[in-house]
Amino acid sequence: MTTQGLFLSSFVAVPVLMLLAFIPCRNIKQVRTIAVIGAAIEMILALTLLFWFFALRNAGDMSEMLFYDSVNWYQAANMSINYTIGVDGISVLMLLLTAVIIVTGTFASWNMNPLPKDFFMWLTLLSVGVYGFFISIDMFTMFFFYEIALIPMYLLIGLWGTGKKEYSAMKLTLMLMGGSAFLLVGIFGIYYNSSTTGNYTFNILEIAQNNVIPLTAQRWIFPLTFLGFGVLGALFPFHTWSPDGHASAPTAVSMLHAGVLMKLGGYGCFRIAMRLLPEAADELSWIFIILTGISVLYGALGAISQTDLKYINAYSSVSHCGLVLFAILMMNKTAMTGAVMQMLSHGLMTALFFALIGMIYGRTHTRDIRQMGGLMKIMPFLCVCYVIAGLASLGLPGLSGFVAEMTIFVGSFQHPDMFHRIFTIIAISSIVVTAVYILKVVGKILYGPVFDKHHLELTDAVWHEKIAIVVLIICVAGMGIFPGWISHLISNSLGYIVH
């Protein structure tokens, strides 16, 4: 492998080495040390990759994928599976998002109990799948890492979750595995139509360059592929696993699940379904625009009726992730730029939400907003940060949600036909609904009289919690105030795909 290929592979190698380092650990202090060091190394790698990527682009390397490398994994008479890796600006941002969520999730899980070693080992295995997915260019390799990312969720929720954790873990696993079955059929459909000479390939760049998949095949492959990834992106009506899974998951798992894992769905739809099957995407997009439009508004309306803080944020995630798929289906550069920015924005602010909810729950031992009140005077740091997260969610200018959503709406409204504009207006209406449930929750739990006198004895955030929260707030505010370089990085990577 080349030096650049080895560097990119280190995103997968570091968590694998962490898994080996966890094995001899005998106490929680050793587990924390390895988890923090590993997460910090991944963050350094992600930042180094970002600056190296900019340096190569500024030096004139305009290849679609940088750090490209390929190693053969399996060779048969009619099949070749390769470990093919590379990144564009979108992949670099997704890797950086993953590193931020894992670092903050580690500090948010500082006092994880019981079995902290086992918890962090499964969480690290999940990160192996996420990192591997974002650096892969080979469809089979992507699917391999995709499954690695999904499998640990069952144990992380089933063993360390709360409430109906066994039910939620089983429901999540069955629905996502069902989506994987559709996805696998779609991937092999693309593979066996990737060449007219019998030289089939899983390589995304080669398939896009050949552009030989007939429309008749695209018409049945596209729905399977988009649906397979869409299930993970909480596509209506296959979203029902998401609220239950988020509500039952421990804090760090909710952060990583909503912040990063659900982005695999949008990223996969974008990278495979839309890129490799463009004619069918253009012809059949109206079906999924209807479904994603329903997701956006239904998720927001569903959040209003909830009384559990995690369920409120989970339904909010259905709405925001639906907006990602909605924007991808608009098939223009502005909307797709907004889709990637929304993935980043939602990843950061929902991780912030779940971290704060976990910290509040750890003190009050309830997530029911009807049993909380007056918390602002008891834990002001956590409550002020919760208000900031809420303002980012409802799209306040100066925070990440505003730039992402406005870019999507502007791009979506560029379509002159009535169908696209009607559904764009429906999507825009979700902002009003979001403001209703955010302000409702803030007013209920943070202000007014203290509901329970025992809450007067509660403490505010401690140092490791503040680290997690401050890092996420800096990222949310930084993206909202300085979005230009992110938008530029995304737009430059969209040229090949939009064309």
C-alpha positions in Angstrom: 0.0 0.0 0.0 1.0 3.6 -0.5 1.8 6.0 2.3 -1.5 7.8 1.8 -3.3 4.5 1.8 -1.7 3.4 5.0 -2.6 6.7 6.6 -6.2 6.4 5.6 -6.3 2.8 6.8 -5.1 4.0 10.2 -8.6 5.2 10.9 -9.6 1.5 11.0 -6.3 0.2 12.5 -6.4 2.5 15.6 -9.7 1.2 17.0 -8.6 -2.4 16.2 -5.5 -1.8 18.3 -7.7 -0.3 21.0 -9.7 -3.5 21.1 -6.5 -5.4 21.8 -5.4 -2.9 24.4 -8.7 -3.2 26.3 -8.3 -7.0 26.8 -5.8 -6.9 29.7 -7.5 -4.0 31.5 -8.6 -4.7 35.1 -10.1 -1.5 36.3 -12.1 1.5 34.9 -9.2 3.8 35.1 -7.2 1.8 32.6 -10.3 1.5 30.4 -10.8 5.3 30.4 -7.1 5.9 29.6 -7.2 3.7 26.5 -10.6 5.1 25.4 -9.4 8.7 25.7 -6.0 8.1 24.1 -7.6 6.2 21.2 -10.3 8.9 20.6 -7.7 11.6 20.8 -5.5 9.8 18.2 -8.5 9.5 15.9 -9.2 13.2 16.3 -5.6 14.1 15.4 -5.8 11.8 12.4 -9.0 13.5 11.2 -7.6 17.0 11.6 -4.4 15.9 9.8 -6.4 14.4 7.0 -8.4 17.7 6.6 -5.2 19.8 6.3 -3.5 17.3 4.1 -6.5 17.2 1.8 -6.6 21.0 1.5 -2.8 21.0 0.8 -3.3 18.4 -2.1 -6.2 20.4 -3.5 -4.2 23.6 -3.4 -1.3 21.9 -5.1 -3.5 21.2 -8.0 -4.6 17.6 -7.5 -8.2 17.6 -8.6 -8.8 13.9 -8.7 -12.3 12.8 -7.6 -10.8 10.8 -4.7 -7.6 11.5 -3.0 -5.5 9.1 -0.9 -6.7 6.4 -3.3 -5.4 2.8 -2.8 -6.6 -0.7 -3.6 -5.6 -4.1 -2.3 -7.2 -7.4 -3.5 -9.1 -9.2 -0.7 -10.6 -12.1 -2.6 -10.2 -13.3 -6.2 -12.4 -15.9 -7.9 -13.1 -16.8 -11.5 -15.9 -14.2 -11.9 -15.5 -12.1 -8.8 -12.9 -9.7 -7.3 -13.4 -8.1 -3.9 -10.9 -5.3 -3.2 -10.1 -3.2 -0.2 -10.4 0.1 -2.1 -10.2 3.3 -0.2 -10.2 7.0 -0.9 -11.8 10.3 0.3 -13.3 13.4 -1.2 -14.3 16.5 0.8 -17.5 14.9 1.9 -15.8 11.8 3.3 -13.2 14.0 5.1 -16.0 15.9 6.9 -17.8 12.7 7.8 -14.6 11.3 9.3 -14.1 14.5 11.3 -17.7 14.4 12.5 -17.2 10.8 13.7 -14.0 11.7 15.5 -15.7 14.6 17.4 -18.7 12.4 18.4 -16.4 9.6 19.7 -14.3 12.0 21.7 -17.3 13.7 23.3 -19.1 10.3 23.8 -16.1 9.0 25.7 -16.2 11.8 28.2 -20.0 11.6 28.4 -19.6 7.9 29.4 -16.9 8.5 31.9 -18.8 6.8 34.8 -20.3 4.0 32.7 -21.4 1.1 34.9 -21.6 -1.9 34.9 -18.9 -3.7 32.7 -17.2 -0.5 31.5 -14.5 -2.5 29.6 -17.1 -4.5 27.6 -19.1 -1.3 26.9 -16.1 0.5 25.4 -15.0 -2.5 23.5 -18.3 -2.8 21.7 -18.4 1.0 21.2 -15.0 0.8 19.6 -16.0 -2.0 17.3 -18.9 0.2 16.2 -16.4 2.9 15.4 -14.4 0.5 13.3 -17.4 0.0 11.0 -18.2 3.7 10.8 -14.7 4.8 9.9 -14.3 1.9 7.4 -17.6 2.8 5.7 -16.6 6.4 5.1 -13.2 5.6 3.6 -14.4 2.7 1.3 -14.9 3.1 -2.4 -15.7 -0.6 -3.0 -19.4 -1.4 -2.5 -18.7 -4.8 -1.0 -16.2 -3.3 1.4 -18.7 -0.6 2.3 -21.3 -3.2 3.0 -18.8 -5.2 5.2 -18.1 -2.2 7.4 -21.8 -1.2 7.3 -22.7 -4.5 9.0 -19.8 -4.2 11.5 -21.3 -0.9 12.6 -24.8 -2.3 13.0 -24.1 -5.5 14.9 -22.8 -3.9 18.2 -26.0 -1.9 18.6 -27.9 -4.9 19.7 -25.7 -5.6 22.7 -25.0 -1.9 23.5 -28.7 -1.2 23.9 -29.8 -4.7 25.2 -27.2 -4.8 28.0 -26.6 -1.1 28.9 -29.8 0.5 27.9 -32.8 1.5 30.0 -36.6 1.0 29.8 -37.8 -1.5 27.2 -34.2 -2.2 26.2 -34.5 -5.8 25.0 -37.6 -5.0 22.8 -35.9 -1.9 21.4 -32.6 -3.7 20.7 -34.4 -6.5 18.9 -36.7 -4.1 16.9 -33.7 -2.0 15.8 -31.7 -5.1 14.8 -34.4 -6.8 12.8 -35.5 -3.6 10.9 -31.9 -2.6 10.1 -31.0 -6.2 9.0 -34.1 -6.2 6.9 -32.9 -3.0 5.2 -29.5 -4.7 4.8 -31.1 -7.5 2.9 -32.6 -5.1 0.4 -29.3 -3.3 0.2 -27.3 -6.5 -0.5 -29.7 -7.4 -3.4 -29.3 -3.9 -4.8 -25.5 -4.1 -4.6 -25.3 -7.4 -6.4 -27.8 -6.0 -9.0 -25.4 -3.1 -9.6 -22.4 -5.5 -9.7 -23.9 -7.8 -12.4 -24.9 -4.8 -14.5 -21.6 -2.9 -14.1 -20.1 -4.1 -17.3 -21.1 -5.3 -20.8 -17.9 -7.3 -21.2 -18.1 -9.5 -18.2 -15.5 -7.6 -16.2 -17.8 -6.9 -13.3 -16.7 -4.6 -10.5 -17.7 -3.3 -7.1 -15.6 -0.2 -7.5 -17.9 2.9 -7.3 -15.6 5.1 -9.4 -15.3 2.5 -12.2 -19.0 1.8 -12.3 -19.8 5.5 -12.5 -17.2 5.9 -15.3 -18.5 3.0 -17.3 -22.1 4.2 -17.0 -23.5 1.1 -18.6 -26.3 0.0 -16.2 -29.5 -0.2 -18.3 -32.5 1.8 -17.3 -34.6 -1.4 -17.0 -32.2 -2.7 -14.4 -31.9 0.7 -12.6 -35.7 0.8 -12.2 -35.7 -2.2 -9.8 -32.2 -1.7 -8.3 -32.7 2.0 -7.3 -35.7 1.4 -5.0 -33.9 -1.5 -3.3 -30.7 0.4 -2.7 -32.3 3.7 -1.6 -34.7 1.8 0.7 -31.9 -0.3 2.1 -29.9 2.8 3.1 -33.1 4.8 3.8 -34.2 2.5 6.7 -31.0 3.5 8.6 -31.8 7.1 7.6 -35.2 6.8 9.3 -37.2 6.9 6.1 -41.0 6.9 6.6 -42.6 4.4 7.3 -39.5 2.4 8.2 -38.5 4.8 11.0 -40.2 3.2 14.0 -37.0 1.5 15.2 -35.4 4.9 15.7 -37.4 6.5 18.6 -37.4 3.2 20.6 -33.7 2.6 19.9 -32.7 6.1 20.9 -34.9 6.1 24.0 -33.4 2.9 25.4 -29.8 3.4 24.4 -27.2 4.6 26.9 -25.9 8.2 26.4 -22.8 7.6 24.3 -24.6 5.1 22.1 -27.4 7.6 21.5 -24.8 10.2 20.6 -23.0 7.9 18.2 -26.1 6.4 16.8 -28.0 9.6 16.0 -24.8 11.6 15.4 -23.0 9.3 13.1 -24.6 5.9 12.5 -27.8 7.4 10.9 -25.5 9.4 8.6 -24.4 6.1 7.0 -27.9 5.9 5.5 -27.8 9.4 3.9 -24.2 8.9 2.8 -25.0 5.5 1.2 -28.0 6.9 -0.6 -25.9 9.8 -1.9 -22.8 7.7 -2.8 -24.4 4.6 -4.3 -28.1 5.0 -5.1 -28.0 8.5 -6.6 -24.5 8.3 -8.1 -24.7 5.0 -9.8 -28.4 4.9 -10.8 -29.0 8.5 -11.9 -31.6 7.8 -14.6 -33.8 5.7 -12.2 -33.3 8.3 -9.5 -34.6 11.0 -11.8 -37.5 8.9 -12.9 -38.5 7.5 -9.4 -37.4 10.3 -7.1 -41.0 11.6 -6.7 -42.0 8.5 -4.8 -39.2 9.0 -2.2 -39.8 12.8 -2.1 -43.3 12.1 -0.9 -42.0 9.7 1.8 -39.2 12.0 2.9 -41.5 15.0 3.0 -43.8 13.0 5.3 -40.8 12.1 7.4 -39.8 15.7 7.9 -43.2 16.9 9.0 -44.3 13.8 10.8 -41.1 13.6 12.9 -41.6 17.2 14.0 -45.3 16.6 14.8 -44.5 13.4 16.6 -42.0 15.2 18.9 -44.8 17.6 20.1 -46.9 14.8 21.5 -44.0 13.2 23.5 -43.3 13.7 27.2 -40.0 11.7 27.3 -36.9 13.9 26.6 -35.3 11.1 24.6 -38.4 10.4 22.5 -38.7 14.1 21.8 -35.1 14.2 20.4 -35.6 10.9 18.6 -38.6 12.1 16.7 -36.7 15.3 16.0 -34.0 13.2 14.5 -36.5 11.5 12.2 -37.5 14.9 10.9 -33.9 16.2 10.5 -32.6 13.0 8.8 -35.7 13.0 6.6 -34.6 16.4 5.5 -31.2 15.0 4.4 -32.8 12.4 2.2 -35.3 15.0 0.9 -32.4 17.3 -0.2 -30.5 14.5 -1.9 -33.5 13.6 -4.0 -33.6 17.2 -5.3 -30.6 16.3 -7.5 -29.0 19.8 -7.7 -25.8 21.1 -6.3 -27.3 23.6 -3.8 -29.7 21.1 -2.2 -27.1 18.3 -2.1 -24.6 20.7 -0.4 -27.3 21.4 2.1 -27.9 17.7 2.6 -24.2 17.1 3.6 -24.2 20.2 5.8 -27.4 19.0 7.5 -25.7 15.6 8.2 -22.9 17.5 9.9 -25.3 19.9 11.7 -27.7 17.2 12.9 -24.8 15.0 14.0 -23.4 17.7 16.2 -26.6 19.1 17.7 -28.3 15.7 18.3 -25.1 14.4 20.0 -25.2 17.5 22.2 -28.9 17.0 22.9 -28.5 13.3 23.9 -25.4 14.1 26.0 -27.3 16.8 28.0 -30.4 14.5 28.3 -28.2 11.7 29.7 -26.6 14.1 32.2 -30.0 15.5 33.3 -31.4 12.0 33.6 -28.4 10.8 35.6 -29.3 13.5 38.2 -33.1 13.6 38.2 -33.6 9.9 37.4 -36.5 10.8 35.1 -36.9 11.9 31.5 -40.5 12.8 31.9 -40.9 16.6 31.3 -44.0 16.5 33.5 -41.9 15.6 36.5 -39.3 18.4 36.0 -39.3 22.1 36.5 -37.1 25.0 37.6 -33.9 23.2 36.7 -32.3 26.5 35.5 -31.7 27.7 39.0 -30.4 24.2 40.1 -28.0 23.3 37.2 -27.5 26.5 35.2 -24.6 25.2 33.0 -26.5 22.2 31.7 -29.7 24.2 31.2 -28.0 27.0 29.3 -26.3 24.5 27.1 -29.7 22.8 26.5 -31.2 26.1 25.4 -28.3 26.5 22.9 -28.9 23.0 21.5 -32.6 23.8 21.2 -31.9 27.0 19.3 -29.6 25.1 16.9 -32.3 22.6 16.3 -35.0 25.2 15.4 -32.6 26.9 13.0 -31.5 30.1 14.8 -29.1 32.1 12.6 -25.5 31.9 13.9 -25.8 28.2 14.6 -25.3 25.2 12.4 -29.0 24.3 11.8 -29.7 27.6 10.1 -27.0 27.4 7.3 -27.8 23.7 6.6 -31.6 24.1 6.4 -31.6 27.3 4.5 -29.2 25.8 1.9 -31.6 22.9 1.5 -34.7 25.0 1.1 -33.0 27.4 -1.4 -31.8 24.4 -3.5 -35.2 22.6 -3.3 -37.1 25.7 -4.4 -35.0 26.0 -7.5 -37.2 23.4 -9.1 -39.8 25.4 -11.1 -42.5 22.7 -11.0 -45.4 22.7 -8.5 -44.7 19.3 -7.1 -41.2 20.0 -5.8 -42.2 23.5 -4.5 -45.3 22.1 -2.6 -43.1 19.6 -0.8 -40.5 22.2 -0.2 -43.1 24.3 1.6 -44.2 21.3 3.6 -40.6 20.7 4.7 -40.2 24.4 5.6 -43.3 24.2 7.8 -41.4 21.8 10.0 -39.4 24.7 11.3 -42.4 26.2 12.9 -43.4 22.9 14.5 -39.8 22.4 15.7 -39.9 25.8 17.4 -43.1 24.8 19.2 -41.8 21.6 20.8 -38.3 23.1 21.6 -39.8 26.1 23.4 -42.4 23.9 25.1 -39.7 21.7 26.6 -37.4 24.6 27.6 -40.3 26.4 29.3 -41.5 23.2 31.1 -38.3 21.8 32.5 -36.0 24.8 32.9 -38.3 27.5 34.2 -41.2 27.8 36.6 -41.3 26.3 40.1 -39.2 23.4 41.1 -41.3 20.2 40.7 -39.5 18.0 43.2 -37.9 19.4 46.3 -35.2 16.6 46.1 -34.0 18.3 42.9 -32.8 21.2 44.9 -29.9 18.9 46.1 -28.7 18.2 42.6 -25.3 19.3 41.3 -24.3 20.9 38.0 -22.0 19.4 35.4 -18.6 18.1 36.4 -15.3 18.6 34.4 -15.6 15.6 32.0 -19.2 16.4 31.2 -18.2 20.1 30.5 -15.5 18.9 28.1 -18.0 16.9 26.0 -20.6 19.7 26.0 -18.2 22.6 25.3 -16.5 20.8 22.4 -19.9 20.1 20.7 -21.2 23.7 21.3 -18.0 25.1 19.8 -18.5 22.9 16.7 -22.2 23.9 16.4 -21.4 27.6 16.7 -18.3 27.4 14.6 -20.2 25.8 11.7 -23.0 28.4 12.0 -20.6 31.4 12.1 -18.0 30.1 9.6 -19.8 27.8 7.1 -18.0 29.0 4.0 -15.1 26.6 4.1 -17.4 23.6 4.8 -19.7 24.6 1.9 -16.7 25.1 -0.4 -15.3 21.7 0.5 -18.6 20.0 -0.2 -19.4 21.8 -3.4 -16.0 21.0 -4.9 -16.7 17.3 -4.3 -20.2 17.4 -5.8 -19.1 18.3 -9.3 -18.6 14.7 -10.5 -21.8 13.5 -8.9 -24.1 16.3 -10.0 -22.7 16.1 -13.5 
